[in-house]
């Protein structure tokens, strides 16, 4: 048996930061007494990408390529490559993959499961061969954005099951809390810390209170959180793509629409896909360079070859990068484009500061209450981010020894330590509810049952509705039970479920209610929120002939 065997109380767990653009995996190294990032294919940063191709041994099967190779293959095989799958989690829409002129359809969780399965396989091999660890990873802690909906969490968990992790050993933890653990393990004083998490697909602001207990271990509690699930580094890239696309339109006299696959403009669908992948990669690289330098060149020669050769050779300055207002839809939905139309990088970063302000407001805090600001996520390395944070708080962000790209995964590994060996002391994170949860009632009104900011005990949080539901009509035999999440709470007392920020989680019906006069039959509703941030709703008729239904939001989505 190697350094670490599977005789631990809960098996071997892997900490996973499953990101929109990149993913990172870590393990708690008991020999060193610290979290350690595991390189996948030789690198700590693994592109969250997959490419499908025909299996040379069986034409009816598909083989897979992952990571860097898949990301590079996207330029040549854009129709069979999937990037940024995390942004699709929460959607029921299938993804279409075309391999050798044949279409294949996958759900988002299937694609995510394939990538997580590869991460698990490579982590297993590394742990066994390089760290002397016996066995395989049976469980995992996967981090999710603080403002994830229950639907997104459910699909993330399904993906982990498809990857080969045991269902009862899959834990979801919030990204800001995980990153705060990386910060807190070396802290010896009580502090309030703002975690500014600007990743590839989402932005989260989270205030955590860190208290050092007598035993010397930090206790972390979430004070407040606020974020935007549709704002991330990918949207910064879109501004750079917009700059380049404006140049492309001038060269082509706007005769070619790269984003309309069906346009009759003499350029094939495949060539458009290739051009867009190259544009995306060039934009990402330019963003990274402009985080360090005052100007960078973008050269795409040629970008397209038919119906005519179009070369792009241009310089983008940091000033232009920050000030350019986006003008083109660039393949986004109308709803998303409305959000970003006319917005510059400076505007988008200001939106993250607005989220920070909402986070402080939700916690009843001011900037003076914040002792440290901890930057997380690749997009937080943009110099303008640090400048805006310094301007807002009058202090520079904390200079961490851990790369912002690795901190979330390593924090997840500390969670793994506590799960694998619960008798061992370590950083403690007090999980709390993030958004109000409740039901739709008569008049499409929202009845809040679980408030935001409630502590979630180890065995979960159980909250009963203050008042029972009542039948609205005579002789009804069923009642709709529909759960909602209020992702943008306000001070309004009466709100409807169709207002901005309301997320429909799931619905079912309580059937078999005894017939009677309107209001005679009453139904008790109980919400249970687990430490895995999943929700279970129970509705029970209070009559002697009472019936019961249970809605598990991690299983039932309509």
RODO-2510 file (C-alpha; in nm, 4 decimals, decimal comma):
residues 558
     n   res          X          Y          Z
     1     x     0,0000     0,0000     0,0000
     2     x     0,1223     0,3457    -0,0849
     3     x     0,1385     0,6590     0,1230
     4     x    -0,2386     0,6890     0,1343
     5     x    -0,4720     0,3917     0,1153
     6     x    -0,8460     0,3568     0,0920
     7     x    -0,8851     0,2612     0,4591
     8     x    -1,0034     0,6142     0,5344
     9     x    -1,3518     0,6690     0,6644
    10     x    -1,5074     0,7948     0,3411
    11     x    -1,2752     0,6909     0,0580
    12     x    -1,0599     0,9104    -0,1644
    13     x    -1,1959     1,2481    -0,2842
    14     x    -1,0882     1,4831    -0,5621
    15     x    -1,1334     1,8617    -0,5539
    16     x    -1,2530     1,9918    -0,8910
    17     x    -1,2854     2,3467    -1,0186
    18     x    -1,4918     2,2751    -1,3308
    19     x    -1,4599     2,6006    -1,5198
    20     x    -1,6133     2,7468    -1,8327
    21     x    -1,2784     2,7931    -2,0043
    22     x    -1,0386     2,5883    -1,7910
    23     x    -1,0609     2,3276    -1,5172
    24     x    -0,8262     2,2427    -1,2293
    25     x    -0,8138     1,9388    -0,9997
    26     x    -0,6460     1,9097    -0,6597
    27     x    -0,6064     1,6613    -0,3770
    28     x    -0,5237     1,7039    -0,0119
    29     x    -0,1715     1,5653     0,0294
    30     x    -0,1575     1,4091     0,3745
    31     x     0,2176     1,3552     0,3515
    32     x     0,2739     1,7303     0,3080
    33     x    -0,0291     1,8464     0,5071
    34     x    -0,1527     2,0747     0,2296
    35     x    -0,3598     2,0901    -0,0868
    36     x    -0,1797     1,9967    -0,4058
    37     x    -0,2871     2,0607    -0,7643
    38     x    -0,2622     1,7574    -0,9912
    39     x    -0,1289     1,8271    -1,3413
    40     x    -0,3474     1,6876    -1,6178
    41     x    -0,1565     1,6084    -1,9358
    42     x     0,1407     1,7925    -1,7878
    43     x    -0,0324     2,1171    -1,6938
    44     x    -0,2146     2,2489    -1,3862
    45     x    -0,4579     2,4352    -1,6140
    46     x    -0,6752     2,2051    -1,8265
    47     x    -0,8842     2,3552    -2,1107
    48     x    -1,2477     2,2488    -2,0638
    49     x    -1,2764     2,1159    -2,4167
    50     x    -1,3700     1,7937    -2,5957
    51     x    -1,3471     1,6899    -2,9590
    52     x    -1,5188     1,3865    -3,1140
    53     x    -1,3922     1,1820    -3,4063
    54     x    -1,4708     0,8503    -3,5705
    55     x    -1,3255     0,5459    -3,4014
    56     x    -1,0777     0,3901    -3,6495
    57     x    -1,1612     0,0421    -3,5167
    58     x    -1,5402     0,0780    -3,5215
    59     x    -1,7141     0,3196    -3,7591
    60     x    -2,0285     0,3105    -3,5432
    61     x    -1,8464     0,4516    -3,2415
    62     x    -1,6893     0,7853    -3,1562
    63     x    -1,3550     0,8438    -2,9898
    64     x    -1,2720     1,1512    -2,7812
    65     x    -0,9884     1,4011    -2,7531
    66     x    -0,9675     1,6305    -2,4502
    67     x    -0,8002     1,9447    -2,3228
    68     x    -0,5304     2,1271    -2,5174
    69     x    -0,5530     1,8941    -2,8166
    70     x    -0,9294     1,9419    -2,8355
    71     x    -0,8974     2,3196    -2,8058
    72     x    -0,6443     2,3233    -3,0892
    73     x    -0,8555     2,0800    -3,2938
    74     x    -1,1446     2,3254    -3,2790
    75     x    -0,9694     2,5307    -3,5477
    76     x    -0,9726     2,2383    -3,7903
    77     x    -1,2811     2,0509    -3,6679
    78     x    -1,5161     2,3153    -3,5237
    79     x    -1,8311     2,1102    -3,5864
    80     x    -1,7105     1,8215    -3,3710
    81     x    -1,5588     2,0241    -3,0850
    82     x    -1,7330     2,1595    -2,7761
    83     x    -1,5954     2,4530    -2,5748
    84     x    -1,7477     2,6337    -2,2720
    85     x    -1,9873     2,3490    -2,1880
    86     x    -2,0429     2,4938    -1,8398
    87     x    -2,2524     2,7735    -1,9887
    88     x    -2,4939     2,5102    -2,1218
    89     x    -2,5482     2,3404    -1,7869
    90     x    -2,9005     2,4263    -1,6799
    91     x    -3,0367     2,4064    -2,0350
    92     x    -3,2428     2,1180    -2,1710
    93     x    -3,1293     2,1898    -2,5266
    94     x    -2,9215     1,9155    -2,6863
    95     x    -2,5870     1,9933    -2,8466
    96     x    -2,5351     1,8720    -3,2036
    97     x    -2,1944     1,7296    -3,2947
    98     x    -2,1109     1,6616    -3,6581
    99     x    -1,8483     1,3964    -3,7329
   100     x    -1,7840     1,2911    -4,0927
   101     x    -2,1160     1,4459    -4,2010
   102     x    -2,3108     1,2526    -3,9369
   103     x    -2,4981     1,4341    -3,6603
   104     x    -2,4858     1,3171    -3,2993
   105     x    -2,6853     1,4720    -3,0143
   106     x    -2,5686     1,5051    -2,6556
   107     x    -2,7184     1,6644    -2,3476
   108     x    -2,5006     1,9235    -2,1703
   109     x    -2,4511     1,6949    -1,8708
   110     x    -2,3331     1,4135    -2,1016
   111     x    -2,0626     1,6372    -2,2488
   112     x    -1,9643     1,7660    -1,9036
   113     x    -1,9599     1,4069    -1,7767
   114     x    -1,7182     1,3043    -2,0531
   115     x    -1,4761     1,5816    -1,9551
   116     x    -1,5074     1,5127    -1,5810
   117     x    -1,4519     1,1432    -1,6511
   118     x    -1,1263     1,2239    -1,8293
   119     x    -1,0146     1,4426    -1,5378
   120     x    -1,0942     1,1578    -1,2982
   121     x    -0,9025     0,9046    -1,5102
   122     x    -0,5924     1,1235    -1,5334
   123     x    -0,6064     1,2125    -1,1640
   124     x    -0,6335     0,8435    -1,0755
   125     x    -0,3264     0,7662    -1,2843
   126     x    -0,1236     1,0537    -1,1403
   127     x    -0,2150     0,9753    -0,7806
   128     x    -0,1184     0,6106    -0,8233
   129     x     0,1976     0,6562    -1,0282
   130     x     0,3415     0,9811    -0,8913
   131     x     0,2070     1,0081    -0,5361
   132     x     0,2023     0,6437    -0,4310
   133     x    -0,1701     0,6517    -0,3552
   134     x    -0,3666     0,3285    -0,3771
   135     x    -0,7074     0,2979    -0,5418
   136     x    -0,9195     0,5452    -0,7338
   137     x    -1,1122     0,8619    -0,6547
   138     x    -1,4575     0,7457    -0,5525
   139     x    -1,5863     1,0887    -0,4511
   140     x    -1,5389     1,4519    -0,5398
   141     x    -1,6065     1,8075    -0,4326
   142     x    -1,7070     2,0144    -0,7358
   143     x    -1,7274     2,3897    -0,6992
   144     x    -2,0157     2,5876    -0,8510
   145     x    -2,0749     2,9630    -0,8868
   146     x    -2,2384     3,1217    -0,5827
   147     x    -2,5359     3,2259    -0,7936
   148     x    -2,5921     2,8875    -0,9592
   149     x    -2,9534     2,7826    -0,9821
   150     x    -3,0599     2,4458    -0,8439
   151     x    -3,1096     2,3331    -1,2025
   152     x    -2,7439     2,4029    -1,2843
   153     x    -2,6320     2,2261    -0,9666
   154     x    -2,8459     1,9247    -1,0484
   155     x    -2,6935     1,8920    -1,3959
   156     x    -2,3416     1,9324    -1,2543
   157     x    -2,4103     1,6468    -1,0132
   158     x    -2,5493     1,4321    -1,2942
   159     x    -2,2343     1,4969    -1,4956
   160     x    -2,0200     1,3811    -1,2011
   161     x    -2,2240     1,0605    -1,1779
   162     x    -2,1720     0,9983    -1,5503
   163     x    -1,7983     1,0566    -1,4925
   164     x    -1,7870     0,7590    -1,2564
   165     x    -1,8044     0,9175    -0,9107
   166     x    -2,0325     0,7485    -0,6586
   167     x    -2,3626     0,9404    -0,6313
   168     x    -2,3586     0,9564    -0,2507
   169     x    -1,9985     1,0851    -0,2570
   170     x    -2,0506     1,3898    -0,4795
   171     x    -2,0494     1,7232    -0,2984
   172     x    -2,1154     2,0668    -0,4459
   173     x    -1,9544     2,3665    -0,2811
   174     x    -1,9576     2,7352    -0,3695
   175     x    -1,6562     2,8690    -0,5615
   176     x    -1,6008     3,1814    -0,3461
   177     x    -1,6100     2,9786    -0,0244
   178     x    -1,3629     2,7276    -0,1663
   179     x    -1,1243     3,0005    -0,2746
   180     x    -1,1547     3,1643     0,0674
   181     x    -1,0312     2,8447     0,2294
   182     x    -0,7104     2,8742     0,0252
   183     x    -0,6739     3,2226     0,1684
   184     x    -0,7858     3,1410     0,5241
   185     x    -0,5619     2,8427     0,5990
   186     x    -0,2721     3,0778     0,6707
   187     x    -0,4757     3,3462     0,8470
   188     x    -0,4387     3,4019     1,2189
   189     x    -0,6663     3,7034     1,2656
   190     x    -1,0373     3,7713     1,2374
   191     x    -1,1323     3,9375     0,9097
   192     x    -1,4098     4,0103     0,6644
   193     x    -1,2917     3,9192     0,3173
   194     x    -1,4457     4,0069    -0,0176
   195     x    -1,3921     3,7344    -0,2758
   196     x    -1,4030     3,8874    -0,6244
   197     x    -1,4457     3,5871    -0,8554
   198     x    -1,4301     3,6768    -1,2250
   199     x    -1,4163     3,3513    -1,4200
   200     x    -1,4666     3,2605    -1,7830
   201     x    -1,8442     3,2343    -1,7688
   202     x    -1,9678     3,3916    -1,4459
   203     x    -1,8982     3,6636    -1,1920
   204     x    -1,9500     3,6234    -0,8164
   205     x    -1,8927     3,8626    -0,5300
   206     x    -1,8979     3,7040    -0,1886
   207     x    -1,8225     3,8421     0,1580
   208     x    -1,6914     3,5911     0,4076
   209     x    -1,6181     3,6327     0,7728
   210     x    -1,3100     3,4482     0,8930
   211     x    -1,2684     3,3841     1,2630
   212     x    -0,9776     3,2021     1,4204
   213     x    -1,0989     2,9591     1,6845
   214     x    -0,9065     2,8625     1,9981
   215     x    -0,7709     2,5533     1,8269
   216     x    -0,6134     2,7796     1,5682
   217     x    -0,8298     2,6637     1,2787
   218     x    -1,0209     2,9284     1,0804
   219     x    -1,4004     2,9204     1,0780
   220     x    -1,5487     3,0719     0,7621
   221     x    -1,9070     3,1890     0,7262
   222     x    -2,0731     3,3408     0,4222
   223     x    -2,2093     3,6855     0,5054
   224     x    -2,3543     3,7706     0,1653
   225     x    -2,3177     3,7015    -0,2039
   226     x    -2,4288     3,8518    -0,5313
   227     x    -2,3304     3,7750    -0,8871
   228     x    -2,4138     3,7475    -1,2538
   229     x    -2,4272     3,4075    -1,4221
   230     x    -2,4125     3,5692    -1,7678
   231     x    -2,1048     3,7860    -1,7184
   232     x    -1,7557     3,6444    -1,7487
   233     x    -1,4242     3,6538    -1,9289
   234     x    -1,5933     3,5153    -2,2401
   235     x    -1,7872     3,8413    -2,2629
   236     x    -1,4623     4,0388    -2,2379
   237     x    -1,3385     3,8290    -2,5311
   238     x    -1,6531     3,9215    -2,7257
   239     x    -1,5581     4,2901    -2,7077
   240     x    -1,2205     4,2115    -2,8666
   241     x    -1,3935     3,9958    -3,1281
   242     x    -1,6207     4,2927    -3,1963
   243     x    -1,3168     4,5148    -3,2579
   244     x    -1,1726     4,2630    -3,5037
   245     x    -1,5095     4,2001    -3,6678
   246     x    -1,5543     4,5714    -3,7351
   247     x    -1,2234     4,5601    -3,9232
   248     x    -1,3414     4,2466    -4,1082
   249     x    -1,6629     4,4228    -4,2161
   250     x    -1,4648     4,7180    -4,3553
   251     x    -1,2390     4,4863    -4,5575
   252     x    -1,5340     4,2874    -4,6965
   253     x    -1,7744     4,5831    -4,7377
   254     x    -2,0093     4,3945    -4,5039
   255     x    -2,0799     4,1383    -4,7756
   256     x    -1,9979     3,8397    -4,5512
   257     x    -2,1753     3,7520    -4,2261
   258     x    -1,9509     3,5115    -4,0353
   259     x    -2,2196     3,4523    -3,7744
   260     x    -2,4993     3,3467    -4,0114
   261     x    -2,4308     2,9921    -4,1257
   262     x    -2,7171     3,0005    -4,3778
   263     x    -2,6325     3,3326    -4,5438
   264     x    -2,5735     3,3098    -4,9189
   265     x    -2,2431     3,4952    -4,9174
   266     x    -2,0114     3,2458    -5,0832
   267     x    -1,8457     3,1147    -4,7667
   268     x    -1,9097     2,7622    -4,6396
   269     x    -2,0519     2,6780    -4,2997
   270     x    -1,7332     2,4934    -4,2073
   271     x    -1,5082     2,7854    -4,3070
   272     x    -1,7193     3,0180    -4,0922
   273     x    -1,6890     2,7833    -3,7951
   274     x    -1,3115     2,7683    -3,8381
   275     x    -1,2869     3,1476    -3,8649
   276     x    -1,4944     3,1978    -3,5493
   277     x    -1,2841     2,9551    -3,3473
   278     x    -0,9672     3,1321    -3,4602
   279     x    -1,1232     3,4677    -3,3732
   280     x    -1,2128     3,3409    -3,0261
   281     x    -0,8660     3,2072    -2,9584
   282     x    -0,6991     3,5239    -3,0878
   283     x    -0,9261     3,7357    -2,8671
   284     x    -0,8477     3,5301    -2,5570
   285     x    -0,4738     3,5594    -2,6209
   286     x    -0,5036     3,9343    -2,6836
   287     x    -0,6944     3,9793    -2,3568
   288     x    -0,4194     3,7998    -2,1666
   289     x    -0,1480     4,0103    -2,3299
   290     x    -0,3337     4,3362    -2,2715
   291     x    -0,3469     4,2506    -1,9027
   292     x     0,0318     4,3010    -1,9027
   293     x     0,1170     4,5272    -2,1986
   294     x    -0,0182     4,8520    -2,3450
   295     x    -0,0790     4,7121    -2,6934
   296     x    -0,0881     4,3847    -2,8843
   297     x    -0,1129     4,2711    -3,2431
   298     x    -0,3725     4,0346    -3,3876
   299     x    -0,2680     3,8603    -3,7059
   300     x    -0,5030     3,6185    -3,8811
   301     x    -0,3611     3,5663    -4,2258
   302     x    -0,5749     3,4517    -4,3826
   303     x    -0,8937     3,4547    -4,1742
   304     x    -1,0940     3,3244    -4,4703
   305     x    -0,9879     3,2087    -4,8173
   306     x    -1,3157     3,1918    -5,0100
   307     x    -1,4855     3,3658    -5,1844
   308     x    -1,1792     3,5855    -5,1420
   309     x    -0,8750     3,5947    -4,9159
   310     x    -0,9210     3,8191    -4,6137
   311     x    -0,6212     3,8926    -4,3931
   312     x    -0,6464     4,0544    -4,0502
   313     x    -0,3380     4,2380    -3,9289
   314     x    -0,4138     4,5006    -3,6677
   315     x    -0,2989     4,6451    -3,3382
   316     x    -0,5248     4,6848    -3,0363
   317     x    -0,4190     4,9202    -2,7597
   318     x    -0,5179     4,8797    -2,3978
   319     x    -0,7098     5,2066    -2,4245
   320     x    -0,9061     5,0719    -2,7213
   321     x    -0,9581     4,7414    -2,5387
   322     x    -1,1163     4,9208    -2,2430
   323     x    -1,3162     5,1815    -2,4372
   324     x    -1,4584     5,0034    -2,7441
   325     x    -1,8392     4,9729    -2,7337
   326     x    -1,9710     4,6411    -2,8605
   327     x    -2,1850     4,6775    -3,1742
   328     x    -2,2398     4,3285    -3,3179
   329     x    -2,4546     4,0382    -3,1998
   330     x    -2,1716     3,7878    -3,2651
   331     x    -2,3947     3,4817    -3,2477
   332     x    -2,5462     3,5641    -2,9082
   333     x    -2,9185     3,5353    -2,8479
   334     x    -3,1196     3,8560    -2,8750
   335     x    -3,1673     3,8550    -2,4967
   336     x    -2,7951     3,8271    -2,4245
   337     x    -2,7030     4,0820    -2,6911
   338     x    -2,9439     4,3354    -2,5429
   339     x    -2,7469     4,3046    -2,2216
   340     x    -2,4080     4,3708    -2,3854
   341     x    -2,4979     4,6016    -2,6744
   342     x    -2,3011     4,9264    -2,6473
   343     x    -2,0981     4,8020    -2,3502
   344     x    -1,7201     4,8326    -2,3263
   345     x    -1,4772     4,6311    -2,1156
   346     x    -1,4722     4,9239    -1,8733
   347     x    -1,8520     4,9019    -1,8530
   348     x    -1,8424     4,5260    -1,7900
   349     x    -1,5858     4,5627    -1,5145
   350     x    -1,7991     4,8394    -1,3650
   351     x    -2,0896     4,5907    -1,3681
   352     x    -1,8794     4,3592    -1,1529
   353     x    -1,8236     4,6485    -0,9111
   354     x    -2,1999     4,7059    -0,9097
   355     x    -2,2409     4,3398    -0,8107
   356     x    -1,9871     4,3976    -0,5326
   357     x    -2,1960     4,6907    -0,4102
   358     x    -2,5117     4,4759    -0,4125
   359     x    -2,3208     4,2097    -0,2198
   360     x    -2,2164     4,4616     0,0454
   361     x    -2,5702     4,5973     0,0613
   362     x    -2,7131     4,2476     0,1096
   363     x    -2,4793     4,1962     0,4061
   364     x    -2,5486     4,5378     0,5579
   365     x    -2,1838     4,6305     0,5086
   366     x    -1,9792     4,9210     0,3778
   367     x    -1,6405     4,9159     0,2087
   368     x    -1,4824     5,0151     0,5418
   369     x    -1,5963     4,6812     0,6886
   370     x    -1,3865     4,4828     0,4377
   371     x    -1,0367     4,3957     0,5574
   372     x    -0,9075     4,2164     0,2470
   373     x    -1,0074     4,1692    -0,1156
   374     x    -0,9171     3,8332    -0,2650
   375     x    -0,9127     3,8100    -0,6468
   376     x    -1,0130     3,4791    -0,8048
   377     x    -1,0563     3,3650    -1,1658
   378     x    -0,8487     3,4313    -1,4743
   379     x    -1,0309     3,7505    -1,5750
   380     x    -0,9445     3,9130    -1,2424
   381     x    -0,5859     3,9469    -1,3683
   382     x    -0,6937     4,2321    -1,5994
   383     x    -0,5060     4,5351    -1,4660
   384     x    -0,8174     4,7546    -1,4772
   385     x    -0,9854     4,5198    -1,2273
   386     x    -0,7194     4,5880    -0,9634
   387     x    -0,7420     4,9593    -1,0374
   388     x    -1,1209     4,9635    -0,9895
   389     x    -1,0979     4,7582    -0,6695
   390     x    -0,8326     4,9920    -0,5308
   391     x    -1,0444     5,2944    -0,6253
   392     x    -1,3563     5,1437    -0,4643
   393     x    -1,1986     5,0257    -0,1375
   394     x    -0,8970     5,2505    -0,0977
   395     x    -0,6669     4,9470    -0,0764
   396     x    -0,5026     4,7090    -0,3185
   397     x    -0,6223     4,3490    -0,3515
   398     x    -0,4470     4,0849    -0,1435
   399     x    -0,1304     3,9511    -0,3079
   400     x    -0,1851     3,5771    -0,2862
   401     x     0,0925     3,3232    -0,3181
   402     x    -0,1596     3,0930    -0,4849
   403     x    -0,2505     3,1603    -0,8469
   404     x    -0,6096     3,2893    -0,8786
   405     x    -0,6628     3,0079    -1,1266
   406     x    -0,5683     2,7373    -0,8709
   407     x    -0,7202     2,8709    -0,5491
   408     x    -1,0731     2,7362    -0,6028
   409     x    -0,9588     2,3822    -0,6734
   410     x    -0,7193     2,3824    -0,3780
   411     x    -0,9962     2,5097    -0,1527
   412     x    -1,2108     2,2211    -0,2750
   413     x    -0,9271     1,9861    -0,1776
   414     x    -0,9446     2,1145     0,1817
   415     x    -1,3133     2,0262     0,1753
   416     x    -1,2070     1,6790     0,0605
   417     x    -0,9766     1,6508     0,3598
   418     x    -1,2670     1,7179     0,5961
   419     x    -1,4848     1,4609     0,4189
   420     x    -1,2185     1,1909     0,3985
   421     x    -1,1066     1,2291     0,7574
   422     x    -1,3781     1,4077     0,9546
   423     x    -1,1871     1,3483     1,2788
   424     x    -0,9062     1,5734     1,1502
   425     x    -0,9382     1,9446     1,2182
   426     x    -0,9338     2,1863     0,9313
   427     x    -1,0931     2,5055     0,7999
   428     x    -1,4655     2,5057     0,8704
   429     x    -1,7098     2,6689     0,6309
   430     x    -2,0590     2,7443     0,7515
   431     x    -2,2829     2,6972     0,4492
   432     x    -2,5755     2,9363     0,4132
   433     x    -2,8698     2,9712     0,1811
   434     x    -2,7875     3,2107    -0,1001
   435     x    -3,1295     3,3092    -0,2385
   436     x    -3,4842     3,3070    -0,0997
   437     x    -3,6783     2,9927    -0,1940
   438     x    -4,0525     2,9510    -0,2050
   439     x    -4,3700     2,8535    -0,3899
   440     x    -4,6045     3,0006    -0,6458
   441     x    -4,9443     3,0717    -0,4921
   442     x    -5,2728     3,2221    -0,6162
   443     x    -5,2343     3,5211    -0,8448
   444     x    -4,8906     3,3992    -0,9551
   445     x    -4,7525     3,5466    -0,6346
   446     x    -4,4306     3,4259    -0,4706
   447     x    -4,4569     3,2958    -0,1153
   448     x    -4,1121     3,2952     0,0441
   449     x    -4,0465     2,9965     0,2684
   450     x    -3,6677     2,9848     0,3029
   451     x    -3,4937     3,3196     0,3510
   452     x    -3,1469     3,4020     0,2202
   453     x    -2,8558     3,3886     0,4626
   454     x    -2,9788     3,1056     0,6849
   455     x    -2,7136     2,8709     0,8247
   456     x    -2,7354     2,5170     0,6865
   457     x    -2,6553     2,2584     0,9580
   458     x    -2,4647     1,9408     0,8740
   459     x    -2,7873     1,7422     0,8497
   460     x    -2,9509     2,0125     0,6361
   461     x    -3,1900     2,3013     0,6933
   462     x    -3,5613     2,2250     0,7322
   463     x    -3,8127     2,5099     0,7118
   464     x    -4,1912     2,4778     0,7271
   465     x    -4,4092     2,7382     0,5563
   466     x    -4,5470     2,9817     0,8123
   467     x    -4,9010     2,9205     0,6883
   468     x    -5,0534     2,6164     0,5153
   469     x    -5,1744     2,6385     0,1573
   470     x    -5,5495     2,6216     0,1044
   471     x    -5,7630     2,5064    -0,1883
   472     x    -5,8835     2,7971    -0,4053
   473     x    -6,1985     2,6325    -0,5435
   474     x    -6,4700     2,3906    -0,4319
   475     x    -6,4150     2,0172    -0,4756
   476     x    -6,0598     2,0299    -0,6156
   477     x    -5,8670     1,7027    -0,5969
   478     x    -5,5165     1,8235    -0,6812
   479     x    -5,2901     2,1200    -0,6122
   480     x    -4,9876     2,2414    -0,8117
   481     x    -4,6654     2,2580    -0,6092
   482     x    -4,4168     2,4774    -0,7978
   483     x    -4,0860     2,5828    -0,6388
   484     x    -3,9089     2,9082    -0,7272
   485     x    -3,5771     3,0681    -0,6450
   486     x    -3,5609     3,4475    -0,6133
   487     x    -3,2135     3,5263    -0,7488
   488     x    -3,2641     3,9046    -0,7261
   489     x    -3,4388     3,9706    -0,3930
   490     x    -3,5708     4,3181    -0,3154
   491     x    -3,7448     4,4860    -0,0233
   492     x    -4,0841     4,4458    -0,1929
   493     x    -4,3270     4,2436     0,0174
   494     x    -4,5501     4,1203    -0,2650
   495     x    -4,3831     3,9974    -0,5826
   496     x    -4,4909     3,7712    -0,8669
   497     x    -4,3087     3,4707    -1,0056
   498     x    -4,2759     3,6298    -1,3496
   499     x    -4,0646     3,9252    -1,2350
   500     x    -3,6952     3,9601    -1,3182
   501     x    -3,4737     3,7245    -1,1212
   502     x    -3,7358     3,4583    -1,0461
   503     x    -3,6173     3,1099    -1,1438
   504     x    -3,8673     2,8242    -1,1742
   505     x    -3,6957     2,5234    -1,0189
   506     x    -3,9450     2,2425    -1,0460
   507     x    -4,3096     2,1507    -1,0254
   508     x    -4,5341     1,8595    -0,9379
   509     x    -4,8941     1,8029    -0,8226
   510     x    -5,0372     1,6920    -0,4901
   511     x    -5,3077     1,4520    -0,6087
   512     x    -5,5872     1,2783    -0,4205
   513     x    -5,6957     1,5740    -0,2066
   514     x    -6,0383     1,4972    -0,0497
   515     x    -6,3136     1,7043    -0,2093
   516     x    -6,4579     1,9859    -0,0030
   517     x    -6,5493     2,3516     0,0055
   518     x    -6,2986     2,6157    -0,0992
   519     x    -6,0392     2,6689     0,1760
   520     x    -6,1485     2,3608     0,3699
   521     x    -5,8493     2,1493     0,2722
   522     x    -5,5122     2,2695     0,3978
   523     x    -5,1646     2,1601     0,2844
   524     x    -4,8455     2,1816     0,4874
   525     x    -4,5299     2,2548     0,2880
   526     x    -4,1752     2,1883     0,4119
   527     x    -3,8503     2,2860     0,2381
   528     x    -3,5274     2,0977     0,3131
   529     x    -3,1939     2,2375     0,1906
   530     x    -2,8941     2,0029     0,2204
   531     x    -2,5327     2,1038     0,2656
   532     x    -2,4871     2,0014    -0,0961
   533     x    -2,7074     2,3031    -0,1746
   534     x    -2,9826     2,0833    -0,3173
   535     x    -3,3510     2,1325    -0,2373
   536     x    -3,6291     1,8909    -0,1413
   537     x    -3,9918     2,0027    -0,1044
   538     x    -4,2608     1,8029     0,0770
   539     x    -4,6324     1,8876     0,0565
   540     x    -4,8810     1,7028     0,2815
   541     x    -5,2558     1,7286     0,3092
   542     x    -5,3661     1,7940     0,6673
   543     x    -5,6978     1,6063     0,6447
   544     x    -5,7462     1,2662     0,8061
   545     x    -5,7397     1,1233     0,4550
   546     x    -5,4267     1,3252     0,3857
   547     x    -5,1942     1,2571     0,0947
   548     x    -4,8321     1,3564     0,0435
   549     x    -4,6009     1,4395    -0,2458
   550     x    -4,2282     1,5052    -0,2500
   551     x    -4,0440     1,7195    -0,4998
   552     x    -3,6700     1,6604    -0,5249
   553     x    -3,5249     1,9485    -0,7176
   554     x    -3,2159     1,7458    -0,7968
   555     x    -3,4361     1,4960    -0,9826
   556     x    -3,7571     1,6578    -1,1065
   557     x    -3,7277     1,9430    -1,3543
   558     x    -4,0053     2,0427    -1,5915
***
